Amino acid sequence: MRKVACVVAVSFSLVCSSVSERLANASYEMPTLPLPPSRKAKKKPKIRVLKRLNMKVTAYYGPKPGQTRYAHGSLRKDIRVNGAGKETRSGTVPAIGTAVADWRVLRRGVKFRIVDCDVSLGEKNLKPVSEIIFTVEDTGGGVKGHHVDIFTGFGNEGCETAVNFGSRRYVIEVVE
C-alpha cells in the first residue's frame, strides 16, 4: 500500500509541475465579450404603388396678415387664390402633406407621392417632397384634370416655397 501511495504522490507532483510550467509559459488574454447587436437602420415600410400618372404639380400656401411679401400682391388676393388656409373641403386644416386635386381624377383620401422632386418642405424639419406621402383633401377652382396642388405651409416660408416651386410636370405614384 505504501508503494501505491508513493507512486500516486509522484504522479500527482509531476502533473502539478507540468501544469504550472504551462501556466507560466502561457500568455493571458482578456476575454472578449460579444458586442451588442448594432442598431440597424429602420427599413422604410414597403409602399405598394397602385398606378403612376404624369401630372402638373403646383404649390399653394396659407397666407397670414403681416407677411413681408404676398404671392399675388396682397393678403386679400392671396386668400382669394389660395384660400384662407383654415379648412379643406374634407374638413381638415391644411398641413404639409395636404393636396388639392380634381376629385374626378384623384378621389378624396387618395394617397400619392411625387417621384424625383428635389424641393424640400417644412418649417423646422425640412423634408424632400419625394419622401412625403400626400393625401387629397381638397378641391380648387383652378385645379382641373391631371393637376395637383400641394400645400407648402403658412406665412412667409410657405409663400416663398410655393412661389419658388412654380408649375412643373412630375410622375406621381398613387399608393395604398
Backbone as CSV, one residue per row, in Angstrom:
resi,resn,N_x,N_y,N_z,CA_x,CA_y,CA_z,C_x,C_y,C_z
1,MET,0.821,-1.174,0.000,0.000,0.000,0.000,0.876,1.252,0.000
2,ARG,2.025,1.157,0.719,2.916,2.270,0.766,3.487,2.577,-0.607
3,LYS,3.764,1.576,-1.417,4.293,1.766,-2.753,3.283,2.485,-3.648
4,VAL,2.040,2.090,-3.525,0.995,2.686,-4.348,0.833,4.155,-3.986
5,ALA,0.850,4.466,-2.712,0.694,5.843,-2.273,1.866,6.689,-2.752
6,CYS,3.043,6.130,-2.744,4.229,6.839,-3.187,4.155,7.122,-4.682
7,VAL,3.706,6.120,-5.483,3.572,6.288,-6.931,2.525,7.365,-7.229
8,VAL,1.426,7.346,-6.484,0.368,8.315,-6.692,0.885,9.714,-6.361
9,ALA,1.648,9.845,-5.288,2.178,11.145,-4.892,3.147,11.674,-5.937
10,VAL,4.018,10.787,-6.484,4.964,11.203,-7.508,4.217,11.622,-8.769
11,SER,3.220,10.845,-9.162,2.435,11.158,-10.359,1.729,12.502,-10.213
12,PHE,1.175,12.723,-9.014,0.472,13.973,-8.760,1.419,15.159,-8.847
13,SER,2.615,15.034,-8.281,3.569,16.139,-8.330,4.045,16.401,-9.755
14,LEU,4.178,15.360,-10.583,4.563,15.543,-11.982,3.477,16.293,-12.761
15,VAL,2.255,15.905,-12.515,1.131,16.565,-13.187,1.079,18.027,-12.773
16,CYS,1.219,18.300,-11.471,1.160,19.676,-10.976,2.303,20.500,-11.545
17,SER,3.493,19.928,-11.626,4.621,20.695,-12.144,4.440,20.991,-13.633
18,SER,3.887,20.021,-14.414,3.688,20.292,-15.837,2.606,21.350,-16.057
19,VAL,1.588,21.336,-15.223,0.528,22.345,-15.328,1.080,23.712,-14.969
20,SER,1.871,23.811,-13.916,2.421,25.104,-13.520,3.402,25.630,-14.561
21,GLU,4.163,24.730,-15.230,5.054,25.168,-16.304,4.243,25.741,-17.472
22,ARG,3.173,25.054,-17.820,2.339,25.535,-18.917,1.709,26.881,-18.585
23,LEU,1.286,27.045,-17.340,0.699,28.320,-16.926,1.732,29.436,-16.948
24,ALA,2.950,29.128,-16.571,3.998,30.142,-16.551,4.361,30.575,-17.959
25,ASN,4.342,29.648,-18.916,4.702,29.970,-20.292,3.545,30.560,-21.101
26,ALA,2.352,30.391,-20.615,1.178,30.849,-21.370,1.006,32.362,-21.223
27,SER,0.504,32.974,-22.268,0.193,34.398,-22.182,-1.297,34.527,-21.908
28,TYR,-1.637,35.486,-21.106,-3.029,35.662,-20.727,-3.651,36.762,-21.571
29,GLU,-4.779,36.487,-22.157,-5.513,37.481,-22.925,-6.848,37.731,-22.247
30,MET,-7.223,38.988,-22.254,-8.500,39.373,-21.668,-9.620,38.757,-22.505
31,PRO,-10.567,38.109,-21.857,-11.662,37.538,-22.645,-12.462,38.655,-23.317
32,THR,-12.849,38.417,-24.545,-13.645,39.413,-25.263,-15.115,39.091,-25.100
33,LEU,-15.858,40.123,-24.826,-17.300,39.956,-24.676,-17.957,40.180,-26.022
34,PRO,-19.033,39.480,-26.283,-19.717,39.734,-27.554,-20.260,41.151,-27.569
35,LEU,-20.131,41.808,-28.716,-20.628,43.175,-28.862,-22.146,43.171,-28.922
36,PRO,-22.774,44.224,-28.400,-24.239,44.274,-28.503,-24.634,44.379,-29.968
37,PRO,-25.779,43.847,-30.295,-26.197,43.920,-31.700,-26.293,45.372,-32.144
38,SER,-25.755,45.651,-33.317,-25.778,47.025,-33.806,-27.207,47.420,-34.140
39,ARG,-27.455,48.695,-33.970,-28.803,49.178,-34.293,-28.895,49.329,-35.793
40,LYS,-29.690,48.523,-36.359,-29.856,48.583,-37.804,-30.758,49.755,-38.143
41,ALA,-30.456,50.369,-39.257,-31.301,51.472,-39.720,-32.700,50.928,-39.971
42,LYS,-33.678,51.679,-39.514,-35.049,51.232,-39.713,-35.349,51.201,-41.199
43,LYS,-35.874,50.091,-41.614,-36.247,49.973,-43.017,-37.530,50.760,-43.242
44,LYS,-37.559,51.439,-44.363,-38.774,52.156,-44.710,-39.846,51.124,-45.032
45,PRO,-41.053,51.379,-44.582,-42.104,50.423,-44.913,-42.292,50.355,-46.424
46,LYS,-42.505,49.150,-46.894,-42.710,48.998,-48.334,-44.041,49.629,-48.709
47,ILE,-43.984,50.423,-49.739,-45.179,51.110,-50.210,-45.605,50.458,-51.510
48,ARG,-46.854,50.086,-51.561,-47.372,49.441,-52.768,-47.916,50.507,-53.707
49,VAL,-47.328,50.573,-54.887,-47.743,51.559,-55.888,-48.909,50.984,-56.681
50,LEU,-50.014,51.720,-56.699,-51.201,51.262,-57.425,-51.179,51.697,-58.883
51,LYS,-50.755,52.946,-59.124,-50.637,53.425,-60.500,-49.726,54.636,-60.542
52,ARG,-49.220,54.908,-61.729,-48.347,56.064,-61.963,-49.040,56.987,-62.957
53,LEU,-49.018,58.287,-62.649,-49.654,59.285,-63.517,-48.704,60.438,-63.770
54,ASN,-48.758,60.968,-64.972,-47.995,62.167,-65.302,-48.915,63.356,-65.015
55,MET,-48.521,64.198,-64.045,-49.413,65.266,-63.590,-48.682,66.608,-63.542
56,LYS,-49.457,67.653,-63.706,-48.960,69.006,-63.460,-49.031,69.200,-61.942
57,VAL,-47.931,69.657,-61.335,-47.901,69.849,-59.887,-47.587,71.319,-59.607
58,THR,-48.435,71.948,-58.805,-48.214,73.321,-58.370,-48.250,73.336,-56.845
59,ALA,-48.003,74.491,-56.263,-47.984,74.596,-54.809,-48.803,75.801,-54.357
60,TYR,-49.379,75.686,-53.173,-50.108,76.805,-52.571,-49.752,76.896,-51.101
61,TYR,-50.096,78.014,-50.477,-49.772,78.208,-49.065,-50.924,78.908,-48.367
62,GLY,-50.830,78.999,-47.042,-51.825,79.701,-46.235,-51.330,81.090,-45.876
63,PRO,-51.903,82.135,-46.493,-51.447,83.499,-46.204,-51.827,83.931,-44.788
64,LYS,-50.962,84.775,-44.202,-51.221,85.319,-42.863,-51.072,86.835,-42.906
65,PRO,-51.841,87.550,-42.105,-51.708,89.009,-42.062,-50.298,89.414,-41.610
66,GLY,-49.771,90.476,-42.201,-48.486,90.996,-41.787,-47.269,90.345,-42.423
67,GLN,-47.479,89.534,-43.445,-46.336,88.932,-44.139,-45.512,90.015,-44.811
68,THR,-44.242,89.725,-45.054,-43.393,90.703,-45.738,-43.671,90.720,-47.229
69,ARG,-44.176,89.613,-47.768,-44.453,89.520,-49.207,-45.652,88.607,-49.425
70,TYR,-46.461,88.942,-50.400,-47.592,88.091,-50.794,-47.392,87.676,-52.242
71,ALA,-47.732,86.450,-52.560,-47.507,85.913,-53.905,-48.264,86.699,-54.972
72,HIS,-49.453,87.179,-54.644,-50.282,87.890,-55.623,-50.447,89.368,-55.287
73,GLY,-49.600,89.878,-54.415,-49.588,91.307,-54.138,-50.212,91.740,-52.828
74,SER,-51.257,91.049,-52.360,-51.888,91.447,-51.102,-52.492,90.226,-50.420
75,LEU,-52.783,90.401,-49.140,-53.399,89.323,-48.363,-54.741,88.933,-48.975
76,ARG,-55.507,89.902,-49.350,-56.842,89.653,-49.907,-56.776,88.814,-51.193
77,LYS,-55.847,89.178,-52.100,-55.705,88.422,-53.354,-55.182,87.011,-53.091
78,ASP,-54.245,86.873,-52.158,-53.716,85.539,-51.854,-54.772,84.636,-51.234
79,ILE,-55.638,85.211,-50.401,-56.723,84.409,-49.825,-57.696,83.985,-50.918
80,ARG,-57.964,84.882,-51.878,-58.868,84.528,-52.976,-58.292,83.383,-53.814
81,VAL,-56.976,83.403,-54.069,-56.346,82.376,-54.902,-56.063,81.093,-54.115
82,ASN,-55.506,81.223,-52.903,-55.055,80.065,-52.130,-56.037,79.582,-51.075
83,GLY,-57.027,80.399,-50.754,-57.890,80.078,-49.628,-57.277,80.653,-48.371
84,ALA,-58.047,80.646,-47.311,-57.576,81.234,-46.054,-56.661,80.277,-45.298
85,GLY,-56.610,79.012,-45.710,-55.765,78.041,-45.026,-56.351,77.558,-43.718
86,LYS,-57.664,77.744,-43.541,-58.298,77.341,-42.282,-58.910,75.952,-42.351
87,GLU,-59.513,75.619,-43.486,-60.190,74.322,-43.571,-60.262,73.868,-45.025
88,THR,-60.044,72.560,-45.216,-60.159,71.980,-46.552,-61.600,71.527,-46.776
89,ARG,-61.903,71.098,-47.960,-63.251,70.604,-48.258,-63.566,69.345,-47.451
90,SER,-62.518,68.596,-47.070,-62.706,67.387,-46.248,-62.938,67.726,-44.787
91,GLY,-62.726,68.992,-44.405,-62.939,69.390,-43.018,-61.669,69.410,-42.185
92,THR,-60.497,69.206,-42.809,-59.234,69.228,-42.076,-58.535,70.569,-42.274
93,VAL,-57.584,70.862,-41.397,-56.756,72.058,-41.554,-55.564,71.655,-42.425
94,PRO,-55.241,72.438,-43.453,-54.131,72.052,-44.316,-52.805,72.027,-43.559
95,ALA,-51.977,71.052,-43.924,-50.645,70.892,-43.341,-49.751,70.306,-44.426
96,ILE,-48.455,70.214,-44.138,-47.551,69.588,-45.103,-48.061,68.166,-45.330
97,GLY,-48.302,67.817,-46.568,-48.875,66.511,-46.901,-50.308,66.613,-47.403
98,THR,-50.870,67.821,-47.367,-52.219,68.046,-47.894,-52.115,68.391,-49.375
99,ALA,-53.026,67.838,-50.159,-53.028,68.112,-51.594,-54.435,68.439,-52.067
100,VAL,-54.480,69.238,-53.136,-55.723,69.604,-53.809,-55.715,68.893,-55.153
101,ALA,-56.843,68.294,-55.534,-56.929,67.612,-56.827,-58.363,67.660,-57.332
102,ASP,-58.494,67.384,-58.598,-59.810,67.213,-59.206,-60.298,65.839,-58.759
103,TRP,-61.384,65.790,-57.974,-61.836,64.519,-57.397,-62.354,63.541,-58.452
104,ARG,-62.509,63.989,-59.691,-62.850,63.044,-60.762,-61.625,62.237,-61.187
105,VAL,-60.423,62.795,-60.959,-59.175,62.112,-61.321,-58.584,61.408,-60.102
106,LEU,-58.453,62.115,-58.999,-57.962,61.549,-57.732,-59.000,61.840,-56.655
107,ARG,-59.649,60.801,-56.178,-60.718,60.949,-55.192,-60.187,61.480,-53.851
108,ARG,-61.100,61.964,-53.038,-60.774,62.404,-51.682,-60.159,61.237,-50.911
109,GLY,-59.061,61.511,-50.197,-58.414,60.487,-49.380,-57.339,59.680,-50.092
110,VAL,-57.207,59.850,-51.408,-56.182,59.116,-52.155,-54.806,59.606,-51.703
111,LYS,-53.894,58.660,-51.507,-52.527,58.992,-51.092,-51.592,58.823,-52.280
112,PHE,-50.645,59.745,-52.406,-49.686,59.661,-53.506,-48.365,60.282,-53.089
113,ARG,-47.353,59.972,-53.858,-46.064,60.645,-53.673,-45.581,61.139,-55.022
114,ILE,-44.754,62.173,-54.986,-44.235,62.780,-56.203,-42.828,62.227,-56.418
115,VAL,-42.585,61.644,-57.569,-41.311,60.992,-57.857,-40.268,62.031,-58.281
116,ASP,-39.072,61.902,-57.736,-37.901,62.716,-58.112,-38.117,64.223,-58.021
117,CYS,-38.711,64.673,-56.943,-38.873,66.116,-56.726,-37.842,66.546,-55.685
118,ASP,-36.980,67.490,-56.045,-35.870,67.881,-55.183,-36.189,69.033,-54.225
119,VAL,-37.395,69.533,-54.223,-37.790,70.635,-53.349,-38.034,70.081,-51.942
120,SER,-37.700,70.876,-50.905,-37.938,70.469,-49.521,-39.047,71.306,-48.918
121,LEU,-39.869,70.672,-48.074,-40.976,71.351,-47.407,-40.832,71.237,-45.898
122,GLY,-41.451,72.128,-45.188,-41.469,72.092,-43.734,-40.871,73.362,-43.174
123,GLU,-41.313,73.718,-41.980,-40.807,74.942,-41.368,-39.561,74.664,-40.539
124,LYS,-39.538,73.578,-39.777,-38.389,73.278,-38.935,-37.600,72.097,-39.485
125,ASN,-38.269,71.007,-39.740,-37.606,69.813,-40.260,-37.884,69.711,-41.749
126,LEU,-36.963,70.189,-42.540,-37.161,70.143,-43.988,-37.125,68.705,-44.459
127,LYS,-38.067,68.367,-45.309,-38.170,67.014,-45.824,-38.355,67.093,-47.331
128,PRO,-37.600,66.304,-48.107,-37.781,66.336,-49.564,-39.203,65.926,-49.950
129,VAL,-39.739,66.615,-50.935,-41.107,66.333,-51.389,-41.251,64.872,-51.815
130,SER,-40.211,64.302,-52.414,-40.303,62.917,-52.886,-40.438,61.914,-51.737
131,GLU,-40.196,62.328,-50.480,-40.346,61.430,-49.328,-41.670,61.636,-48.596
132,ILE,-42.455,62.603,-49.013,-43.728,62.902,-48.343,-44.858,62.180,-49.056
133,ILE,-45.718,61.555,-48.270,-46.932,60.946,-48.823,-48.039,61.991,-48.669
134,PHE,-48.570,62.443,-49.780,-49.624,63.457,-49.792,-50.986,62.786,-49.789
135,THR,-51.970,63.463,-49.208,-53.348,62.976,-49.186,-54.238,64.026,-49.816
136,VAL,-55.067,63.610,-50.748,-56.004,64.531,-51.405,-57.117,64.840,-50.416
137,GLU,-57.206,66.126,-50.006,-58.204,66.530,-49.021,-59.038,67.723,-49.470
138,ASP,-58.730,68.255,-50.656,-59.403,69.490,-51.057,-59.571,69.523,-52.571
139,THR,-60.439,70.404,-53.016,-60.595,70.697,-54.439,-60.343,72.185,-54.615
140,GLY,-60.065,72.591,-55.821,-59.807,74.012,-56.046,-60.353,74.438,-57.393
141,GLY,-60.660,75.712,-57.521,-61.229,76.233,-58.763,-60.277,76.123,-59.939
142,GLY,-58.978,76.244,-59.692,-58.001,76.188,-60.780,-57.370,74.826,-60.965
143,VAL,-57.830,73.852,-60.196,-57.244,72.506,-60.273,-58.234,71.604,-61.001
144,LYS,-57.952,71.379,-62.282,-58.840,70.555,-63.114,-58.027,69.481,-63.836
145,GLY,-58.595,68.321,-63.996,-57.945,67.238,-64.733,-56.701,66.708,-64.027
146,HIS,-55.659,66.436,-64.793,-54.411,65.869,-64.264,-53.523,66.980,-63.692
147,HIS,-53.970,67.509,-62.559,-53.287,68.619,-61.898,-53.472,68.449,-60.392
148,VAL,-52.382,68.522,-59.630,-52.469,68.528,-58.169,-51.755,69.762,-57.655
149,ASP,-52.219,70.240,-56.510,-51.682,71.428,-55.871,-51.296,71.003,-54.452
150,ILE,-50.027,71.142,-54.065,-49.581,70.683,-52.751,-49.418,71.871,-51.805
151,PHE,-49.701,71.640,-50.536,-49.620,72.687,-49.519,-48.178,72.814,-49.031
152,THR,-47.666,74.065,-48.958,-46.268,74.284,-48.569,-46.092,74.926,-47.201
153,GLY,-47.150,75.279,-46.522,-47.030,75.871,-45.192,-47.752,77.201,-45.105
154,PHE,-47.549,77.875,-43.981,-48.208,79.153,-43.725,-47.195,80.287,-43.733
155,GLY,-47.674,81.486,-43.966,-46.867,82.685,-43.824,-45.754,82.832,-44.836
156,ASN,-44.699,83.534,-44.407,-43.592,83.862,-45.310,-42.893,82.630,-45.886
157,GLU,-42.597,81.625,-45.024,-41.903,80.429,-45.516,-42.742,79.675,-46.547
158,GLY,-44.026,79.529,-46.251,-44.920,78.842,-47.183,-45.031,79.577,-48.501
159,CYS,-45.125,80.907,-48.439,-45.213,81.732,-49.645,-43.960,81.576,-50.490
160,GLU,-42.805,81.689,-49.854,-41.533,81.594,-50.570,-41.393,80.233,-51.268
161,THR,-41.731,79.169,-50.556,-41.633,77.821,-51.142,-42.609,77.651,-52.297
162,ALA,-43.835,78.130,-52.123,-44.846,77.994,-53.178,-44.443,78.769,-54.428
163,VAL,-43.933,79.986,-54.250,-43.527,80.804,-55.400,-42.348,80.143,-56.121
164,ASN,-41.369,79.652,-55.352,-40.194,79.012,-55.957,-40.534,77.682,-56.624
165,PHE,-41.569,76.996,-56.111,-41.959,75.704,-56.687,-42.474,75.879,-58.108
166,GLY,-43.289,76.888,-58.308,-43.819,77.142,-59.649,-44.774,76.058,-60.112
167,SER,-44.741,75.787,-61.403,-45.600,74.774,-62.022,-44.705,73.827,-62.801
168,ARG,-44.755,72.551,-62.440,-43.895,71.556,-63.092,-44.683,70.284,-63.360
169,ARG,-44.168,69.482,-64.275,-44.772,68.182,-64.541,-43.933,67.118,-63.856
170,TYR,-44.614,66.236,-63.132,-43.956,65.144,-62.429,-44.756,63.873,-62.614
171,VAL,-44.087,62.766,-62.379,-44.778,61.485,-62.286,-45.165,61.333,-60.824
172,ILE,-46.448,61.052,-60.578,-46.862,60.768,-59.214,-47.226,59.292,-59.151
173,GLU,-46.999,58.715,-57.983,-47.368,57.324,-57.740,-48.483,57.288,-56.717
174,VAL,-49.610,56.740,-57.116,-50.725,56.559,-56.192,-50.390,55.321,-55.368
175,VAL,-50.414,55.461,-54.037,-50.019,54.371,-53.144,-51.169,53.994,-52.223
176,GLU,-50.993,52.855,-51.572,-52.011,52.401,-50.605,-51.859,53.131,-49.313
